[in-house]
Amino acid sequence: MAEILVKNGYVIDPANGIDGDVADVAIRDDRIVESVSSGAKVIDARGKVVMPGALDVHAHVAGPKVNVGRLFRPEDKLFKSPEARPNYRVEMGFSIPSVFKTGYDYARMGYAFVLEAAMPPIHSPHVHEEIHDTPIIDEGALPVFGNNWFVMEYLKNKEIENSAAYVAWLIRATKGFGIKVVNPGGTEAWGWGLNCLKLDDPVPYFDITPAEIITGLMETNEYLGLPHSMHIHQNSLGEPGNYEVTLDSLKLARGVKPRNSFGRTQVMHSTHLQFHSYGGDSWANFESKAKEVMDYVNKQKNITIDLGCVTLDETTTMTADGPFEHHLNALNHLKWANTDVELETAAGVVPYVYDKDIKVCGIQWAIGLELGLLAKDPTRTFITTDHPNAGPFTRYPRVIKWLMSQKAREATLGTFKHRDKVIDATNLHGIDRELTLYEIAQMTRAGPAKALGLSGMYGSLGPGMDANVAVFDLDYRKMPDDPEQIERAFQRALWFVKSGEIVVKDGEITSHGNKRTVWVNPKVKENAQVARDIHEKFAKDYTVNLDNYPVRDYLAPNPLVIDVDVEA
Amino acid sequence: MATVTLTPTKTPGLYLEATTITPDAFAGKTPAQIAGLEAREGKVPVKLGEFFRVEGAPGKTPAETDILVDGDCTRVKYLGYKMTAGSVTVNGNADMYVGGWMKGGRIHVKGNVHSFCGIAMEGGEILVDGKAENYLGSAYRGDWRGMRGGTIRIRGSAGNDIGTFMLGGTIVVEKDAFIHVSTHAEGGTVIIKGNVEGRVGGQMVKGDIYVLGSIAYMLPGFQKIGQVEKEVDGARVKLDHYIGDLGERHPKSKGKEIYANLFVRAA
């Protein structure tokens, strides 16, 4: 029986309404408890900030497209890889780090759970192999459904029950976590050289619209009562003027009620909203519509969002939005990789340099931060960089710095070549809000835990919770004048206890931890038609045999399975 | 100027990665300190002093420092790595990455160099009296930002992949070259004074190539537009003028498309 007492820190735990109280956090084995014996190992957190382990709702950290990025960008490792050290596995890369560096870097920042944001179902074994090789952090993965042939056929006929039976089967088969939707209809349309940039653009052959796919998958999600809601990367990503399509998609959640036993209250998670809050009709008059979008999000309680902040780095974009990557490659002329994934999805990868001296990049940077600063409810607004699309996840501390300090924002703005033009095209310069540590904890702990339906395990320091506790070098009563200290503190936790084990001390990895794969097991009653459809399509259209398709148990050797009993 | 002389005393068992043999690393140090500079033999950290006798003294700044490596460096990589000023002279051969990521100063190798000489170079001069292997003045593997400035002159021949993704600067090969010259280049000048096997200028966007011998196999993406007479590396020659690569995108300037130029000695 291992006991740890994190003593006398300033505890910030929004799930329990605690904001900076000096208190102790007691840990026995892998759980937080009321108290421990006098023999417990003591971590002295006096004068430091203590938070629950953080959760990342959206990052591309494992799977075939991440690996394509690693393979076709050897230059991402050049001069950016730390030298090998004893007791560490090899850390390599910057925007597409090796699996070991991914686990270490998240742990150094005090992250306990990360959701891989787009798993191509047929490649789920690869995703799970990488997840298994990523140390310390717990991970889940969202299979993509927005361009899936089965789903489009069922939803076209409004067969929610069949759609649900299929989705449940696929989530089980892939050991997935929930329903991801990427450019609904558009990725499939690209097989015909087309795209769906508006919600009523029909998908060729399937004759269904993005609006019908979104609505249908929201209903499917609530029919199943999954822990997480439908998680959507909307149509028309990255296009000037796309905020109207964004608002139209968000409006589809109106009147849809959450139905689940996990405490989740949203029915739509709209991801990397920065890429979807653009005004203007060309790159010349490109501008922020963050205010218009957030005005709607603030009113609509059944929507959660994450930011997708641009961090002004050289990075690697990767998405199941195949047509977008093609479009991006035509803009920057760098490398482009692309694949079509059978009946399921597609993906593309293109390197991208967000240059602070390019006006559009500066505006994108401002939009991401505006979304966070204009949010009225931080428990529905989560910090992400859509890793690695808008920047690597290792920049979260920098994003936190910008959100917490107007001085830091102005300093960055001051380095832009087109500062005044960026100011004219955005709202950021006029926003003096500085988020508090409590609000940051809402955005990275309590909020995402609730939205993922994981608030019974993560994101809080209440007794019975998983023992994930981070200690940061910040004085709650006397926050530093120099915003760089905020970034440094969140980059390297003084201590991080993950599932009851000390994995980080003074920003250095001390243990490879007890990594778990979190997956959802929705149990629905037998559906003969869907079973027959699956057999038929595998016989006729897939390149693999149905028996070879599901993820074997050995690929997720430390599972944390969430059973969902679906009432008929 | 002050000269530091390194005399090889031991042949490395594995290749020695001597990223510290630069005027930048030597400037202002005593011979003992220089002998204590770190290098790698395989993955093992070693000291320069284990492989070289160090004599003489460097200047206060890199610009005032000349390094003479008085012997063979066939098993030494990264000579002049990232150097900004001063000079490095090698009385013998050198292995890979001579002058890699170099920003300024001069390197003179009196023997041959292996591959990746002048990789991603930004400025300065490299002179090789012998021949060069592959990836001369090319970009790092995967990178689209190749050689940006400076001059490389190879008195002998060169292998394949010369000036890949080149953006600026000049490469002169005084004898023959094999395949892949200025692939993906968007600037810079490559002069091959001998013959080239082929694949010259594939996917080239901008920049100039001069071939004063012949090209055995021309790429189909280049189109002959006329003949010109030009001075190339000190001699006047009559040249066939080709533009290309017509299969690649090309930027516009004043409404006109800019192509890469390939000049081949007229028959």
Interface residues (C-beta under 8 A of the other chain):
Chain A: F72 R73 P74 E75 D76 L78 A84 H333 L334 K335 P351
Chain B: K43 Y140 R141 G142 D143 W144 R249
